[in-house]
Amino acid sequence: MSEEIEMEMILHTRPSAIVAALYTLRDLDVDVAVLHGPAGCSFKHSRLLEEDGMHVLTSAMNESNFVFGGQDAHVKVLRKAEEMFHPELMGVVGTCSSMIIGRGRPASGSRGERGRM
């Protein structure tokens, strides 16, 4: 007599869309990920990803950026990432705050190519 054992498939989802994007960038072998948002956003996962070898920076948006725009903060962190790490591949992840208010991300990416932002 053989018994059939039912196996349940358990799927573990990512904790949030932001964290999922960070892990996707890691899986794509990105050298530096830039979170465009507040300094503490996804802090725990950022540190874990750094242990995997990917640098994670943030534009550290503050109240002023939410009102007047975060484009300058975004460009500043992109330049700093280039200067510090000379990445072959860099990814940008919008956070809740930057994407909801629509501040900074699309325009910053179009300001120039590598080294010319």
N, C-alpha and C positions, 0 to 999 in steps of 0.2 A: 504494500500500500504506500503510495507516495502522497505526501501532502503538498499542496501548493501553497506557497507563502506569498501573500500579497505584499508587494513592495510599494510603499508610497513614495512618490517623488516629492522631495522637499526643496522648494526654491527659496533661496535667500536673496532678497532684493537689496539693493543699495539703500542706505539710510535716507538719501535725498538726491534730487536731480543734480545738485552742485557736486556732491561727493561722487556720484556716478560719473560725472564728467571728468573729475580729477582722476579717478581710477582708469577711465577710458584713455586719457592722455598718457598715463603711466604705461598702459598696455600698448600704446602706439610709440613707445620709446621717446617721448618728449623729454627734453633736457630740463626745461623750466616751464612751470605752469604759473600763470598770473591770475589770481582771483581779483576781479574788479569789484570791490566792495569793502565793508568794514574790516578792521584789523583782526578781529576775533572769529570771523566767519570760517567754519569748518576747521578750526584750529587743530583738534585732535587728529583728524584724518590727514591734515597737511603734514603734521609731524611724522605720522606713520609712513606716509609716502616719501618723505625725505629719507627715512631709514631704507627705503627701496632704491634710493639713488636719484630721485627726481627733486629738484629744487622747487619750492613753492613760495611765491611772494604774493603780497597783496598791495593793492593801491591805497589801502587804509583810508577809505572814504570817511568823512566826518559830516556833521550837520551842515556845514557850509557847502560841501560838495553836493549834498542832496538838494539844496536850494539853488545854488548858482551853477551847478554842473561839475562833473567829475572828470572831464576830459584831460585837464592838466595833470591831475594826480595819476591818471592812467598812463599818459605818455611818459611821465617822470619815472614810474616803476618799470615800464618797458625799456627805457634807456638804461636804467640802473641794472636791470637783468642782463642786458647785452654787455655792459661794462664789466660786471662782476663775473659772469659765467661763460661768456662767448658761446651761447648755445647754437647747436646746429638746427634745433627745432624747438620752437616755443609755442605754447598754447595759452589762450585766454579763456577764462570761464567767467561769465557774468553771474553775479549773485542776485539774490532777491531784490535787494535795495537798488542796485544799479539798473537792473533790467525792468523793474516795475516803473521806475521814474524815467527810464530811457535816457540816462545821463552818461554820455561819454564814450561808450564802447564802440559803436559803429564808426564814428568820425575819427577816433584815434587810429584805428587800423588802416584808414585810408590816407593818413598824413604822409606816408612815405614808405619806401622799402627799407630793408634791413640797413641800419646805420644811418638812415636819413630821416628819422622821425622828428 
